[in-house]
Amino acid sequence: MSFVLPKLTCKREVDQAIKIVAEKVLVLRFGRDNDAVCLQLDDISVVEFSHSFQLAKTAHDLSKMAVIYLVDVNKVPVYTQYFDISYIPSTVFFFNGQHMKVDYGSPDHTKFVGSFKTKQDFIDLIEVIYRGAMRGKLIVRSPIDPNNIPKYDLLYQGI
């Protein structure tokens, strides 16, 4: 169901989205169109009756605060490498062209790795990022219950 959310298919489109989206949180979901976990996350945003429509449903609910795009890791390898996307899905946030960081209680504050457990977790996170960004903050503390944040080990490729 990820066809409901707009996709960015090249570096130029990602650059444009980062530059053009103003006064809203830009959400970039890095993943693959055919990956089951990515499809589950995409559904969080779309329709509540289907767990996989999470992002699409939420996109409408958060339309005054956020814009959500899907980015295929295979089509935009420059950003995949830049953000060290080792696990998919990974979600990166921007506000007015500035990369927003979130303290999830993990070593990596640059992105959210994995799928959100609930639609409300995603909504709460966007609201905190939005309010923090409007106050000029570049890093905010995650409102998500630590039990709902996926645990992973950082992999440093090529070191």
MODELLER restraints for C-alpha pairs under 7 A, 6 or more apart:
rsr = mdl.restraints
at = mdl.atoms
rsr.add(forms.Gaussian(group=physical.xy_distance, feature=features.Distance(at['CA:1:A'], at['CA:39:A']), mean=6.71, stdev=0.5))
rsr.add(forms.Gaussian(group=physical.xy_distance, feature=features.Distance(at['CA:1:A'], at['CA:43:A']), mean=6.59, stdev=0.5))
rsr.add(forms.Gaussian(group=physical.xy_distance, feature=features.Distance(at['CA:1:A'], at['CA:53:A']), mean=6.67, stdev=0.5))
rsr.add(forms.Gaussian(group=physical.xy_distance, feature=features.Distance(at['CA:2:A'], at['CA:39:A']), mean=6.27, stdev=0.5))
rsr.add(forms.Gaussian(group=physical.xy_distance, feature=features.Distance(at['CA:2:A'], at['CA:42:A']), mean=5.56, stdev=0.5))
rsr.add(forms.Gaussian(group=physical.xy_distance, feature=features.Distance(at['CA:4:A'], at['CA:56:A']), mean=6.41, stdev=0.5))
rsr.add(forms.Gaussian(group=physical.xy_distance, feature=features.Distance(at['CA:5:A'], at['CA:56:A']), mean=6.00, stdev=0.5))
rsr.add(forms.Gaussian(group=physical.xy_distance, feature=features.Distance(at['CA:5:A'], at['CA:69:A']), mean=6.31, stdev=0.5))
rsr.add(forms.Gaussian(group=physical.xy_distance, feature=features.Distance(at['CA:5:A'], at['CA:70:A']), mean=6.78, stdev=0.5))
rsr.add(forms.Gaussian(group=physical.xy_distance, feature=features.Distance(at['CA:6:A'], at['CA:69:A']), mean=5.31, stdev=0.5))
rsr.add(forms.Gaussian(group=physical.xy_distance, feature=features.Distance(at['CA:6:A'], at['CA:70:A']), mean=6.26, stdev=0.5))
rsr.add(forms.Gaussian(group=physical.xy_distance, feature=features.Distance(at['CA:7:A'], at['CA:69:A']), mean=5.53, stdev=0.5))
rsr.add(forms.Gaussian(group=physical.xy_distance, feature=features.Distance(at['CA:7:A'], at['CA:70:A']), mean=4.62, stdev=0.5))
rsr.add(forms.Gaussian(group=physical.xy_distance, feature=features.Distance(at['CA:7:A'], at['CA:71:A']), mean=5.89, stdev=0.5))
rsr.add(forms.Gaussian(group=physical.xy_distance, feature=features.Distance(at['CA:8:A'], at['CA:14:A']), mean=6.02, stdev=0.5))
rsr.add(forms.Gaussian(group=physical.xy_distance, feature=features.Distance(at['CA:8:A'], at['CA:69:A']), mean=6.63, stdev=0.5))
rsr.add(forms.Gaussian(group=physical.xy_distance, feature=features.Distance(at['CA:8:A'], at['CA:70:A']), mean=6.15, stdev=0.5))
rsr.add(forms.Gaussian(group=physical.xy_distance, feature=features.Distance(at['CA:8:A'], at['CA:71:A']), mean=5.25, stdev=0.5))
rsr.add(forms.Gaussian(group=physical.xy_distance, feature=features.Distance(at['CA:9:A'], at['CA:71:A']), mean=6.51, stdev=0.5))
rsr.add(forms.Gaussian(group=physical.xy_distance, feature=features.Distance(at['CA:9:A'], at['CA:72:A']), mean=6.85, stdev=0.5))
rsr.add(forms.Gaussian(group=physical.xy_distance, feature=features.Distance(at['CA:9:A'], at['CA:75:A']), mean=5.89, stdev=0.5))
rsr.add(forms.Gaussian(group=physical.xy_distance, feature=features.Distance(at['CA:9:A'], at['CA:76:A']), mean=6.75, stdev=0.5))
rsr.add(forms.Gaussian(group=physical.xy_distance, feature=features.Distance(at['CA:10:A'], at['CA:75:A']), mean=6.15, stdev=0.5))
rsr.add(forms.Gaussian(group=physical.xy_distance, feature=features.Distance(at['CA:10:A'], at['CA:76:A']), mean=5.44, stdev=0.5))
rsr.add(forms.Gaussian(group=physical.xy_distance, feature=features.Distance(at['CA:11:A'], at['CA:76:A']), mean=5.73, stdev=0.5))
rsr.add(forms.Gaussian(group=physical.xy_distance, feature=features.Distance(at['CA:18:A'], at['CA:97:A']), mean=5.08, stdev=0.5))
rsr.add(forms.Gaussian(group=physical.xy_distance, feature=features.Distance(at['CA:19:A'], at['CA:97:A']), mean=5.36, stdev=0.5))
rsr.add(forms.Gaussian(group=physical.xy_distance, feature=features.Distance(at['CA:21:A'], at['CA:96:A']), mean=6.40, stdev=0.5))
rsr.add(forms.Gaussian(group=physical.xy_distance, feature=features.Distance(at['CA:22:A'], at['CA:96:A']), mean=4.95, stdev=0.5))
rsr.add(forms.Gaussian(group=physical.xy_distance, feature=features.Distance(at['CA:23:A'], at['CA:95:A']), mean=6.79, stdev=0.5))
rsr.add(forms.Gaussian(group=physical.xy_distance, feature=features.Distance(at['CA:23:A'], at['CA:96:A']), mean=6.06, stdev=0.5))
rsr.add(forms.Gaussian(group=physical.xy_distance, feature=features.Distance(at['CA:24:A'], at['CA:65:A']), mean=4.96, stdev=0.5))
rsr.add(forms.Gaussian(group=physical.xy_distance, feature=features.Distance(at['CA:24:A'], at['CA:66:A']), mean=4.88, stdev=0.5))
rsr.add(forms.Gaussian(group=physical.xy_distance, feature=features.Distance(at['CA:24:A'], at['CA:67:A']), mean=6.79, stdev=0.5))
rsr.add(forms.Gaussian(group=physical.xy_distance, feature=features.Distance(at['CA:24:A'], at['CA:95:A']), mean=6.09, stdev=0.5))
rsr.add(forms.Gaussian(group=physical.xy_distance, feature=features.Distance(at['CA:25:A'], at['CA:65:A']), mean=6.09, stdev=0.5))
rsr.add(forms.Gaussian(group=physical.xy_distance, feature=features.Distance(at['CA:25:A'], at['CA:66:A']), mean=4.38, stdev=0.5))
rsr.add(forms.Gaussian(group=physical.xy_distance, feature=features.Distance(at['CA:25:A'], at['CA:67:A']), mean=6.26, stdev=0.5))
rsr.add(forms.Gaussian(group=physical.xy_distance, feature=features.Distance(at['CA:25:A'], at['CA:93:A']), mean=6.59, stdev=0.5))
rsr.add(forms.Gaussian(group=physical.xy_distance, feature=features.Distance(at['CA:25:A'], at['CA:94:A']), mean=5.68, stdev=0.5))
rsr.add(forms.Gaussian(group=physical.xy_distance, feature=features.Distance(at['CA:25:A'], at['CA:95:A']), mean=4.85, stdev=0.5))
rsr.add(forms.Gaussian(group=physical.xy_distance, feature=features.Distance(at['CA:25:A'], at['CA:130:A']), mean=6.05, stdev=0.5))
rsr.add(forms.Gaussian(group=physical.xy_distance, feature=features.Distance(at['CA:26:A'], at['CA:66:A']), mean=5.78, stdev=0.5))
rsr.add(forms.Gaussian(group=physical.xy_distance, feature=features.Distance(at['CA:26:A'], at['CA:67:A']), mean=5.08, stdev=0.5))
rsr.add(forms.Gaussian(group=physical.xy_distance, feature=features.Distance(at['CA:26:A'], at['CA:68:A']), mean=6.13, stdev=0.5))
rsr.add(forms.Gaussian(group=physical.xy_distance, feature=features.Distance(at['CA:26:A'], at['CA:93:A']), mean=5.59, stdev=0.5))
rsr.add(forms.Gaussian(group=physical.xy_distance, feature=features.Distance(at['CA:26:A'], at['CA:94:A']), mean=4.88, stdev=0.5))
rsr.add(forms.Gaussian(group=physical.xy_distance, feature=features.Distance(at['CA:26:A'], at['CA:95:A']), mean=6.03, stdev=0.5))
rsr.add(forms.Gaussian(group=physical.xy_distance, feature=features.Distance(at['CA:27:A'], at['CA:66:A']), mean=6.97, stdev=0.5))
rsr.add(forms.Gaussian(group=physical.xy_distance, feature=features.Distance(at['CA:27:A'], at['CA:67:A']), mean=6.03, stdev=0.5))
rsr.add(forms.Gaussian(group=physical.xy_distance, feature=features.Distance(at['CA:27:A'], at['CA:68:A']), mean=4.62, stdev=0.5))
rsr.add(forms.Gaussian(group=physical.xy_distance, feature=features.Distance(at['CA:27:A'], at['CA:69:A']), mean=6.16, stdev=0.5))
rsr.add(forms.Gaussian(group=physical.xy_distance, feature=features.Distance(at['CA:27:A'], at['CA:91:A']), mean=6.78, stdev=0.5))
rsr.add(forms.Gaussian(group=physical.xy_distance, feature=features.Distance(at['CA:27:A'], at['CA:92:A']), mean=5.95, stdev=0.5))
rsr.add(forms.Gaussian(group=physical.xy_distance, feature=features.Distance(at['CA:27:A'], at['CA:93:A']), mean=4.85, stdev=0.5))
rsr.add(forms.Gaussian(group=physical.xy_distance, feature=features.Distance(at['CA:27:A'], at['CA:94:A']), mean=6.67, stdev=0.5))
rsr.add(forms.Gaussian(group=physical.xy_distance, feature=features.Distance(at['CA:28:A'], at['CA:68:A']), mean=6.14, stdev=0.5))
rsr.add(forms.Gaussian(group=physical.xy_distance, feature=features.Distance(at['CA:28:A'], at['CA:69:A']), mean=5.12, stdev=0.5))
rsr.add(forms.Gaussian(group=physical.xy_distance, feature=features.Distance(at['CA:28:A'], at['CA:70:A']), mean=5.86, stdev=0.5))
rsr.add(forms.Gaussian(group=physical.xy_distance, feature=features.Distance(at['CA:28:A'], at['CA:71:A']), mean=6.50, stdev=0.5))
rsr.add(forms.Gaussian(group=physical.xy_distance, feature=features.Distance(at['CA:28:A'], at['CA:91:A']), mean=5.60, stdev=0.5))
rsr.add(forms.Gaussian(group=physical.xy_distance, feature=features.Distance(at['CA:28:A'], at['CA:92:A']), mean=5.18, stdev=0.5))
rsr.add(forms.Gaussian(group=physical.xy_distance, feature=features.Distance(at['CA:28:A'], at['CA:93:A']), mean=6.35, stdev=0.5))
rsr.add(forms.Gaussian(group=physical.xy_distance, feature=features.Distance(at['CA:29:A'], at['CA:69:A']), mean=6.29, stdev=0.5))
rsr.add(forms.Gaussian(group=physical.xy_distance, feature=features.Distance(at['CA:29:A'], at['CA:70:A']), mean=4.88, stdev=0.5))
rsr.add(forms.Gaussian(group=physical.xy_distance, feature=features.Distance(at['CA:29:A'], at['CA:71:A']), mean=5.84, stdev=0.5))
rsr.add(forms.Gaussian(group=physical.xy_distance, feature=features.Distance(at['CA:29:A'], at['CA:89:A']), mean=6.66, stdev=0.5))
rsr.add(forms.Gaussian(group=physical.xy_distance, feature=features.Distance(at['CA:29:A'], at['CA:90:A']), mean=5.89, stdev=0.5))
rsr.add(forms.Gaussian(group=physical.xy_distance, feature=features.Distance(at['CA:29:A'], at['CA:91:A']), mean=4.42, stdev=0.5))
rsr.add(forms.Gaussian(group=physical.xy_distance, feature=features.Distance(at['CA:29:A'], at['CA:92:A']), mean=6.52, stdev=0.5))
rsr.add(forms.Gaussian(group=physical.xy_distance, feature=features.Distance(at['CA:30:A'], at['CA:70:A']), mean=6.25, stdev=0.5))
rsr.add(forms.Gaussian(group=physical.xy_distance, feature=features.Distance(at['CA:30:A'], at['CA:71:A']), mean=4.80, stdev=0.5))
rsr.add(forms.Gaussian(group=physical.xy_distance, feature=features.Distance(at['CA:30:A'], at['CA:72:A']), mean=5.81, stdev=0.5))
rsr.add(forms.Gaussian(group=physical.xy_distance, feature=features.Distance(at['CA:30:A'], at['CA:73:A']), mean=5.85, stdev=0.5))
rsr.add(forms.Gaussian(group=physical.xy_distance, feature=features.Distance(at['CA:30:A'], at['CA:88:A']), mean=6.68, stdev=0.5))
rsr.add(forms.Gaussian(group=physical.xy_distance, feature=features.Distance(at['CA:30:A'], at['CA:89:A']), mean=5.59, stdev=0.5))
rsr.add(forms.Gaussian(group=physical.xy_distance, feature=features.Distance(at['CA:30:A'], at['CA:90:A']), mean=5.16, stdev=0.5))
rsr.add(forms.Gaussian(group=physical.xy_distance, feature=features.Distance(at['CA:30:A'], at['CA:91:A']), mean=5.98, stdev=0.5))
rsr.add(forms.Gaussian(group=physical.xy_distance, feature=features.Distance(at['CA:31:A'], at['CA:38:A']), mean=6.01, stdev=0.5))
rsr.add(forms.Gaussian(group=physical.xy_distance, feature=features.Distance(at['CA:31:A'], at['CA:71:A']), mean=6.39, stdev=0.5))
rsr.add(forms.Gaussian(group=physical.xy_distance, feature=features.Distance(at['CA:31:A'], at['CA:72:A']), mean=5.20, stdev=0.5))
rsr.add(forms.Gaussian(group=physical.xy_distance, feature=features.Distance(at['CA:31:A'], at['CA:73:A']), mean=5.51, stdev=0.5))
rsr.add(forms.Gaussian(group=physical.xy_distance, feature=features.Distance(at['CA:31:A'], at['CA:88:A']), mean=5.15, stdev=0.5))
rsr.add(forms.Gaussian(group=physical.xy_distance, feature=features.Distance(at['CA:31:A'], at['CA:89:A']), mean=4.67, stdev=0.5))
rsr.add(forms.Gaussian(group=physical.xy_distance, feature=features.Distance(at['CA:31:A'], at['CA:90:A']), mean=6.68, stdev=0.5))
rsr.add(forms.Gaussian(group=physical.xy_distance, feature=features.Distance(at['CA:32:A'], at['CA:38:A']), mean=6.57, stdev=0.5))
rsr.add(forms.Gaussian(group=physical.xy_distance, feature=features.Distance(at['CA:32:A'], at['CA:72:A']), mean=5.10, stdev=0.5))
rsr.add(forms.Gaussian(group=physical.xy_distance, feature=features.Distance(at['CA:32:A'], at['CA:73:A']), mean=6.36, stdev=0.5))
rsr.add(forms.Gaussian(group=physical.xy_distance, feature=features.Distance(at['CA:33:A'], at['CA:72:A']), mean=6.85, stdev=0.5))
rsr.add(forms.Gaussian(group=physical.xy_distance, feature=features.Distance(at['CA:37:A'], at['CA:89:A']), mean=6.96, stdev=0.5))
rsr.add(forms.Gaussian(group=physical.xy_distance, feature=features.Distance(at['CA:37:A'], at['CA:115:A']), mean=6.78, stdev=0.5))
rsr.add(forms.Gaussian(group=physical.xy_distance, feature=features.Distance(at['CA:38:A'], at['CA:89:A']), mean=5.48, stdev=0.5))
rsr.add(forms.Gaussian(group=physical.xy_distance, feature=features.Distance(at['CA:39:A'], at['CA:52:A']), mean=5.68, stdev=0.5))
rsr.add(forms.Gaussian(group=physical.xy_distance, feature=features.Distance(at['CA:40:A'], at['CA:51:A']), mean=6.20, stdev=0.5))
rsr.add(forms.Gaussian(group=physical.xy_distance, feature=features.Distance(at['CA:40:A'], at['CA:52:A']), mean=3.53, stdev=0.5))
rsr.add(forms.Gaussian(group=physical.xy_distance, feature=features.Distance(at['CA:40:A'], at['CA:53:A']), mean=6.61, stdev=0.5))
rsr.add(forms.Gaussian(group=physical.xy_distance, feature=features.Distance(at['CA:41:A'], at['CA:52:A']), mean=5.69, stdev=0.5))
rsr.add(forms.Gaussian(group=physical.xy_distance, feature=features.Distance(at['CA:41:A'], at['CA:53:A']), mean=6.92, stdev=0.5))
rsr.add(forms.Gaussian(group=physical.xy_distance, feature=features.Distance(at['CA:41:A'], at['CA:54:A']), mean=5.64, stdev=0.5))
rsr.add(forms.Gaussian(group=physical.xy_distance, feature=features.Distance(at['CA:41:A'], at['CA:55:A']), mean=6.09, stdev=0.5))
rsr.add(forms.Gaussian(group=physical.xy_distance, feature=features.Distance(at['CA:41:A'], at['CA:115:A']), mean=5.22, stdev=0.5))
rsr.add(forms.Gaussian(group=physical.xy_distance, feature=features.Distance(at['CA:41:A'], at['CA:116:A']), mean=6.63, stdev=0.5))
rsr.add(forms.Gaussian(group=physical.xy_distance, feature=features.Distance(at['CA:42:A'], at['CA:52:A']), mean=5.76, stdev=0.5))
rsr.add(forms.Gaussian(group=physical.xy_distance, feature=features.Distance(at['CA:42:A'], at['CA:53:A']), mean=5.24, stdev=0.5))
rsr.add(forms.Gaussian(group=physical.xy_distance, feature=features.Distance(at['CA:42:A'], at['CA:54:A']), mean=5.32, stdev=0.5))
rsr.add(forms.Gaussian(group=physical.xy_distance, feature=features.Distance(at['CA:42:A'], at['CA:55:A']), mean=4.44, stdev=0.5))
rsr.add(forms.Gaussian(group=physical.xy_distance, feature=features.Distance(at['CA:42:A'], at['CA:56:A']), mean=6.01, stdev=0.5))
rsr.add(forms.Gaussian(group=physical.xy_distance, feature=features.Distance(at['CA:43:A'], at['CA:50:A']), mean=6.54, stdev=0.5))
rsr.add(forms.Gaussian(group=physical.xy_distance, feature=features.Distance(at['CA:43:A'], at['CA:51:A']), mean=5.66, stdev=0.5))
rsr.add(forms.Gaussian(group=physical.xy_distance, feature=features.Distance(at['CA:43:A'], at['CA:52:A']), mean=3.12, stdev=0.5))
rsr.add(forms.Gaussian(group=physical.xy_distance, feature=features.Distance(at['CA:43:A'], at['CA:53:A']), mean=1.69, stdev=0.5))
rsr.add(forms.Gaussian(group=physical.xy_distance, feature=features.Distance(at['CA:43:A'], at['CA:54:A']), mean=3.55, stdev=0.5))
rsr.add(forms.Gaussian(group=physical.xy_distance, feature=features.Distance(at['CA:43:A'], at['CA:55:A']), mean=5.29, stdev=0.5))
rsr.add(forms.Gaussian(group=physical.xy_distance, feature=features.Distance(at['CA:43:A'], at['CA:56:A']), mean=5.83, stdev=0.5))
rsr.add(forms.Gaussian(group=physical.xy_distance, feature=features.Distance(at['CA:44:A'], at['CA:51:A']), mean=5.65, stdev=0.5))
rsr.add(forms.Gaussian(group=physical.xy_distance, feature=features.Distance(at['CA:44:A'], at['CA:52:A']), mean=5.34, stdev=0.5))
rsr.add(forms.Gaussian(group=physical.xy_distance, feature=features.Distance(at['CA:44:A'], at['CA:53:A']), mean=4.28, stdev=0.5))
rsr.add(forms.Gaussian(group=physical.xy_distance, feature=features.Distance(at['CA:44:A'], at['CA:54:A']), mean=0.86, stdev=0.5))
rsr.add(forms.Gaussian(group=physical.xy_distance, feature=features.Distance(at['CA:44:A'], at['CA:55:A']), mean=4.27, stdev=0.5))
rsr.add(forms.Gaussian(group=physical.xy_distance, feature=features.Distance(at['CA:44:A'], at['CA:56:A']), mean=6.45, stdev=0.5))
rsr.add(forms.Gaussian(group=physical.xy_distance, feature=features.Distance(at['CA:44:A'], at['CA:57:A']), mean=6.48, stdev=0.5))
rsr.add(forms.Gaussian(group=physical.xy_distance, feature=features.Distance(at['CA:44:A'], at['CA:58:A']), mean=6.76, stdev=0.5))
rsr.add(forms.Gaussian(group=physical.xy_distance, feature=features.Distance(at['CA:44:A'], at['CA:119:A']), mean=5.52, stdev=0.5))
rsr.add(forms.Gaussian(group=physical.xy_distance, feature=features.Distance(at['CA:45:A'], at['CA:53:A']), mean=5.23, stdev=0.5))
rsr.add(forms.Gaussian(group=physical.xy_distance, feature=features.Distance(at['CA:45:A'], at['CA:54:A']), mean=3.07, stdev=0.5))
rsr.add(forms.Gaussian(group=physical.xy_distance, feature=features.Distance(at['CA:45:A'], at['CA:55:A']), mean=1.80, stdev=0.5))
rsr.add(forms.Gaussian(group=physical.xy_distance, feature=features.Distance(at['CA:45:A'], at['CA:56:A']), mean=3.36, stdev=0.5))
rsr.add(forms.Gaussian(group=physical.xy_distance, feature=features.Distance(at['CA:45:A'], at['CA:57:A']), mean=4.02, stdev=0.5))
rsr.add(forms.Gaussian(group=physical.xy_distance, feature=features.Distance(at['CA:45:A'], at['CA:58:A']), mean=3.94, stdev=0.5))
rsr.add(forms.Gaussian(group=physical.xy_distance, feature=features.Distance(at['CA:45:A'], at['CA:59:A']), mean=5.59, stdev=0.5))
rsr.add(forms.Gaussian(group=physical.xy_distance, feature=features.Distance(at['CA:46:A'], at['CA:53:A']), mean=4.04, stdev=0.5))
rsr.add(forms.Gaussian(group=physical.xy_distance, feature=features.Distance(at['CA:46:A'], at['CA:54:A']), mean=4.88, stdev=0.5))
rsr.add(forms.Gaussian(group=physical.xy_distance, feature=features.Distance(at['CA:46:A'], at['CA:55:A']), mean=5.05, stdev=0.5))
rsr.add(forms.Gaussian(group=physical.xy_distance, feature=features.Distance(at['CA:46:A'], at['CA:56:A']), mean=2.69, stdev=0.5))
rsr.add(forms.Gaussian(group=physical.xy_distance, feature=features.Distance(at['CA:46:A'], at['CA:57:A']), mean=2.66, stdev=0.5))
rsr.add(forms.Gaussian(group=physical.xy_distance, feature=features.Distance(at['CA:46:A'], at['CA:58:A']), mean=5.76, stdev=0.5))
rsr.add(forms.Gaussian(group=physical.xy_distance, feature=features.Distance(at['CA:46:A'], at['CA:59:A']), mean=6.75, stdev=0.5))
rsr.add(forms.Gaussian(group=physical.xy_distance, feature=features.Distance(at['CA:47:A'], at['CA:53:A']), mean=4.64, stdev=0.5))
rsr.add(forms.Gaussian(group=physical.xy_distance, feature=features.Distance(at['CA:47:A'], at['CA:54:A']), mean=6.10, stdev=0.5))
rsr.add(forms.Gaussian(group=physical.xy_distance, feature=features.Distance(at['CA:47:A'], at['CA:56:A']), mean=6.49, stdev=0.5))
rsr.add(forms.Gaussian(group=physical.xy_distance, feature=features.Distance(at['CA:47:A'], at['CA:57:A']), mean=4.50, stdev=0.5))
rsr.add(forms.Gaussian(group=physical.xy_distance, feature=features.Distance(at['CA:48:A'], at['CA:54:A']), mean=6.64, stdev=0.5))
rsr.add(forms.Gaussian(group=physical.xy_distance, feature=features.Distance(at['CA:48:A'], at['CA:57:A']), mean=6.64, stdev=0.5))
rsr.add(forms.Gaussian(group=physical.xy_distance, feature=features.Distance(at['CA:54:A'], at['CA:119:A']), mean=5.89, stdev=0.5))
rsr.add(forms.Gaussian(group=physical.xy_distance, feature=features.Distance(at['CA:59:A'], at['CA:67:A']), mean=6.83, stdev=0.5))
rsr.add(forms.Gaussian(group=physical.xy_distance, feature=features.Distance(at['CA:59:A'], at['CA:68:A']), mean=6.36, stdev=0.5))
rsr.add(forms.Gaussian(group=physical.xy_distance, feature=features.Distance(at['CA:65:A'], at['CA:130:A']), mean=6.66, stdev=0.5))
rsr.add(forms.Gaussian(group=physical.xy_distance, feature=features.Distance(at['CA:73:A'], at['CA:80:A']), mean=5.71, stdev=0.5))
rsr.add(forms.Gaussian(group=physical.xy_distance, feature=features.Distance(at['CA:87:A'], at['CA:113:A']), mean=6.62, stdev=0.5))
rsr.add(forms.Gaussian(group=physical.xy_distance, feature=features.Distance(at['CA:88:A'], at['CA:113:A']), mean=6.75, stdev=0.5))
rsr.add(forms.Gaussian(group=physical.xy_distance, feature=features.Distance(at['CA:88:A'], at['CA:114:A']), mean=6.32, stdev=0.5))
rsr.add(forms.Gaussian(group=physical.xy_distance, feature=features.Distance(at['CA:89:A'], at['CA:113:A']), mean=6.11, stdev=0.5))
rsr.add(forms.Gaussian(group=physical.xy_distance, feature=features.Distance(at['CA:89:A'], at['CA:114:A']), mean=5.17, stdev=0.5))
rsr.add(forms.Gaussian(group=physical.xy_distance, feature=features.Distance(at['CA:89:A'], at['CA:115:A']), mean=6.71, stdev=0.5))
rsr.add(forms.Gaussian(group=physical.xy_distance, feature=features.Distance(at['CA:90:A'], at['CA:111:A']), mean=6.29, stdev=0.5))
rsr.add(forms.Gaussian(group=physical.xy_distance, feature=features.Distance(at['CA:90:A'], at['CA:112:A']), mean=5.51, stdev=0.5))
rsr.add(forms.Gaussian(group=physical.xy_distance, feature=features.Distance(at['CA:90:A'], at['CA:113:A']), mean=4.38, stdev=0.5))
rsr.add(forms.Gaussian(group=physical.xy_distance, feature=features.Distance(at['CA:90:A'], at['CA:114:A']), mean=5.91, stdev=0.5))
rsr.add(forms.Gaussian(group=physical.xy_distance, feature=features.Distance(at['CA:91:A'], at['CA:111:A']), mean=5.46, stdev=0.5))
rsr.add(forms.Gaussian(group=physical.xy_distance, feature=features.Distance(at['CA:91:A'], at['CA:112:A']), mean=5.00, stdev=0.5))
rsr.add(forms.Gaussian(group=physical.xy_distance, feature=features.Distance(at['CA:91:A'], at['CA:113:A']), mean=6.42, stdev=0.5))
rsr.add(forms.Gaussian(group=physical.xy_distance, feature=features.Distance(at['CA:92:A'], at['CA:110:A']), mean=6.83, stdev=0.5))
rsr.add(forms.Gaussian(group=physical.xy_distance, feature=features.Distance(at['CA:92:A'], at['CA:111:A']), mean=4.76, stdev=0.5))
rsr.add(forms.Gaussian(group=physical.xy_distance, feature=features.Distance(at['CA:92:A'], at['CA:112:A']), mean=6.60, stdev=0.5))
rsr.add(forms.Gaussian(group=physical.xy_distance, feature=features.Distance(at['CA:93:A'], at['CA:99:A']), mean=6.14, stdev=0.5))
rsr.add(forms.Gaussian(group=physical.xy_distance, feature=features.Distance(at['CA:93:A'], at['CA:100:A']), mean=5.38, stdev=0.5))
rsr.add(forms.Gaussian(group=physical.xy_distance, feature=features.Distance(at['CA:94:A'], at['CA:100:A']), mean=5.07, stdev=0.5))
rsr.add(forms.Gaussian(group=physical.xy_distance, feature=features.Distance(at['CA:95:A'], at['CA:133:A']), mean=6.64, stdev=0.5))
rsr.add(forms.Gaussian(group=physical.xy_distance, feature=features.Distance(at['CA:100:A'], at['CA:138:A']), mean=5.31, stdev=0.5))
rsr.add(forms.Gaussian(group=physical.xy_distance, feature=features.Distance(at['CA:100:A'], at['CA:139:A']), mean=5.96, stdev=0.5))
rsr.add(forms.Gaussian(group=physical.xy_distance, feature=features.Distance(at['CA:101:A'], at['CA:109:A']), mean=5.24, stdev=0.5))
rsr.add(forms.Gaussian(group=physical.xy_distance, feature=features.Distance(at['CA:101:A'], at['CA:110:A']), mean=5.00, stdev=0.5))
rsr.add(forms.Gaussian(group=physical.xy_distance, feature=features.Distance(at['CA:101:A'], at['CA:138:A']), mean=6.18, stdev=0.5))
rsr.add(forms.Gaussian(group=physical.xy_distance, feature=features.Distance(at['CA:101:A'], at['CA:139:A']), mean=4.51, stdev=0.5))
rsr.add(forms.Gaussian(group=physical.xy_distance, feature=features.Distance(at['CA:101:A'], at['CA:140:A']), mean=6.55, stdev=0.5))
rsr.add(forms.Gaussian(group=physical.xy_distance, feature=features.Distance(at['CA:102:A'], at['CA:109:A']), mean=5.02, stdev=0.5))
rsr.add(forms.Gaussian(group=physical.xy_distance, feature=features.Distance(at['CA:102:A'], at['CA:110:A']), mean=6.68, stdev=0.5))
rsr.add(forms.Gaussian(group=physical.xy_distance, feature=features.Distance(at['CA:102:A'], at['CA:139:A']), mean=5.33, stdev=0.5))
rsr.add(forms.Gaussian(group=physical.xy_distance, feature=features.Distance(at['CA:102:A'], at['CA:140:A']), mean=4.93, stdev=0.5))
rsr.add(forms.Gaussian(group=physical.xy_distance, feature=features.Distance(at['CA:102:A'], at['CA:141:A']), mean=5.63, stdev=0.5))
rsr.add(forms.Gaussian(group=physical.xy_distance, feature=features.Distance(at['CA:102:A'], at['CA:142:A']), mean=5.97, stdev=0.5))
rsr.add(forms.Gaussian(group=physical.xy_distance, feature=features.Distance(at['CA:103:A'], at['CA:109:A']), mean=5.26, stdev=0.5))
rsr.add(forms.Gaussian(group=physical.xy_distance, feature=features.Distance(at['CA:103:A'], at['CA:140:A']), mean=6.13, stdev=0.5))
rsr.add(forms.Gaussian(group=physical.xy_distance, feature=features.Distance(at['CA:103:A'], at['CA:141:A']), mean=4.73, stdev=0.5))
rsr.add(forms.Gaussian(group=physical.xy_distance, feature=features.Distance(at['CA:103:A'], at['CA:142:A']), mean=5.63, stdev=0.5))
rsr.add(forms.Gaussian(group=physical.xy_distance, feature=features.Distance(at['CA:104:A'], at['CA:141:A']), mean=6.66, stdev=0.5))
rsr.add(forms.Gaussian(group=physical.xy_distance, feature=features.Distance(at['CA:104:A'], at['CA:142:A']), mean=5.23, stdev=0.5))
rsr.add(forms.Gaussian(group=physical.xy_distance, feature=features.Distance(at['CA:114:A'], at['CA:150:A']), mean=6.24, stdev=0.5))
rsr.add(forms.Gaussian(group=physical.xy_distance, feature=features.Distance(at['CA:116:A'], at['CA:122:A']), mean=6.33, stdev=0.5))
rsr.add(forms.Gaussian(group=physical.xy_distance, feature=features.Distance(at['CA:117:A'], at['CA:148:A']), mean=5.95, stdev=0.5))
rsr.add(forms.Gaussian(group=physical.xy_distance, feature=features.Distance(at['CA:121:A'], at['CA:144:A']), mean=5.70, stdev=0.5))
rsr.add(forms.Gaussian(group=physical.xy_distance, feature=features.Distance(at['CA:124:A'], at['CA:143:A']), mean=6.49, stdev=0.5))
rsr.add(forms.Gaussian(group=physical.xy_distance, feature=features.Distance(at['CA:125:A'], at['CA:142:A']), mean=6.33, stdev=0.5))
rsr.add(forms.Gaussian(group=physical.xy_distance, feature=features.Distance(at['CA:125:A'], at['CA:143:A']), mean=6.12, stdev=0.5))
rsr.add(forms.Gaussian(group=physical.xy_distance, feature=features.Distance(at['CA:125:A'], at['CA:144:A']), mean=6.92, stdev=0.5))
rsr.add(forms.Gaussian(group=physical.xy_distance, feature=features.Distance(at['CA:129:A'], at['CA:140:A']), mean=6.43, stdev=0.5))
rsr.add(forms.Gaussian(group=physical.xy_distance, feature=features.Distance(at['CA:132:A'], at['CA:140:A']), mean=6.32, stdev=0.5))
